Amino acid sequence: MMIGRTSDLILVAGGAGFIGTHLCTALLEAGHDVLCIDNLQTARTANIELLEEYPNFSFIEADITEPLPRAVLSHAPRISRIYNLACAASPPRYQANPEHTMLTNVIGTSALLQLAELSGARFLLSSTSEVYGDPEHHPQREDYRGWVSCIGPRACYDEGKRAAEAITFDYARLGRADVRVARIFNTYGPRMHPDDGRVVSNLICQALSGQPITIYGDGTQTRSFCYVSDLVDGLIRLMESEMDGTQPVNLGNPEELTVRELAEMVRDIVGAPDDITFMPLPQDDPRRRRPDISRAQEWLGWSPTVRVRDGVERTCAWFAADLDLAKATPEAVAAE
């Protein structure tokens, strides 16, 4: 499900990040011209190098909390789609500079919406399941208003995304832009940053390096893990859908796992010893998280297709190659 005019330009803000590079790759391989803007706050150099292999890719280093550079605005007549994926998504990264996180979501989203209005482009906001906070309702439907702490250390991200949604839907109600809003649940896969602080990358890197696996809390808290290729498919379907843009759509895997179950899965795949260290649960960390994806299934014909274990196996293999840590495991040494 792609736009028809491949001569048009698709702008991806945050396109050098984990999900962004997978989205850019999918669009580029479909023949579209892609302009990536990114401040490189959380990007990996290898991601940019991978995308620059495509002749229909261009990159501009820019921070959307600042006025968009002339080099971006000059492309406005060609821009037909704007994906806003700009913002650090892992708690250690977005809490490191909370003011910038909030401004990225508020000022940055406003700037990209103004560009969408100027160019007549359709706009997609990558929001988050964090707008539900530590939910009292389970699974989470899009009409649930959430249980978010507005004063805790996660508020810069949670409330920032809620504000970004408000601005986006205001543009839709006022007829200023054609918009879509995706509420993304936990996503994982190749090209994650090894030290971004998210649970999947943490567990895999610890297991591959022979370190004790760290679990925050008692491990009974749950998450729903969606493989990145499924998520990208959902984003593109949502962008190209002719649905009413005034409603958000959950994108995530409804298969719910405890963090302890995920840790045991990683340990089993990698062959790591059963050595787990338990640490205090961070403040405002959600206890349960699972999407109701009925809306995505009905409106987009979308459901995840990659089983969690299959996706984790692929991700472990990628990290082993990327970090060159496979030789550090006893099994690999014995096989040589």
C-alpha positions, 0 to 999 in steps of 0.5 A: 500500500504505497502512494502512486506517484513515485516522483513525489518526495517522502520526508521522514523526521527521525529517519536515522533512528531505529524504526526510522531507518527501517521505514526509510529502507521500505520506502526506498526499496518501493522506489520512492524518493526519501528525505531524512532529517535527523539531529543524530541524537540517537542515530547510529552512523551505520544507519546513515551509511546504509541508507546512503547506498540508495540513490533516491535517498537524501539526508539533512542534519536538522533539529526540529526544535529549531526553525526548519532549514531552507534546505528542507523548506525548498523541497516543500512543493514535492513533499507528499508525505511526512512521517514524524518519528523524531524523538528519543524513545528509550527512557535513559535517552529521553530523560537525559535531556527532558526539556529537549524531549518535550520541545521535540514533541511540541515545537517539532511536531508543530513545525512539521505540521506547518510544513504539511499545511504548506506542502499539502502533504499527509502527516503521520505522527508516531505517538506511543503506548506511553500515552496510556501511562500505567494503565488501569484498563487492559488491554488498552483501547484507543478510547482509553484516556490513560493513567499518566503521571504528569510530574514524574521522570517519564512525563517529558516523553509521555506528556510530550506525546499527548501534547503532540497528539493534541496539536495534530488532531487540532490541525485535522479538526481545523482542516489544516492538514490531513493527519494520521496518528499511530500509537506504537507499542514496544518495538524491537529488531535489528539496528537497535542501539546496543546501549539505548536502555530498552529491555530487548537490547539490554537483555540480548547484549547482556546475554551475548557478553556473558554478563548477568541478565538484569531485570528491573522489578520482579519480572512479572510486569508485562510488555507486548513486543512487535517486530520492526518489519511488522510495525513499519508495515502498519505505519505505511498502511496507516499513512496510505489508508483513507480512514478518518484521520481524527482517530488514533490507531494502536500498532503493536503485538497483542502477544503479551509476555512478562519481562521474566519470560522474555529474559528466559527466552533470550537466555535460551536462544543465546545459551547464556547461564541462568544468572539474573540480577534483580534491580528496583523498578524505575518510577512510573514504569508500567505494570502491564502493557498490551494493545487492543488492535481491533481498530488496526485489523478492521481499518488497515487489514493489519496484524503482526505476522512475526512470532516473538520468538522468531523475531528475538532469534533474528535480533539476537543473531543481528546483535551477535554479528553487529557487536562481534560478540558471538565468539565470546560465547562458549558454544561459538568457541567450542565450534571453531 
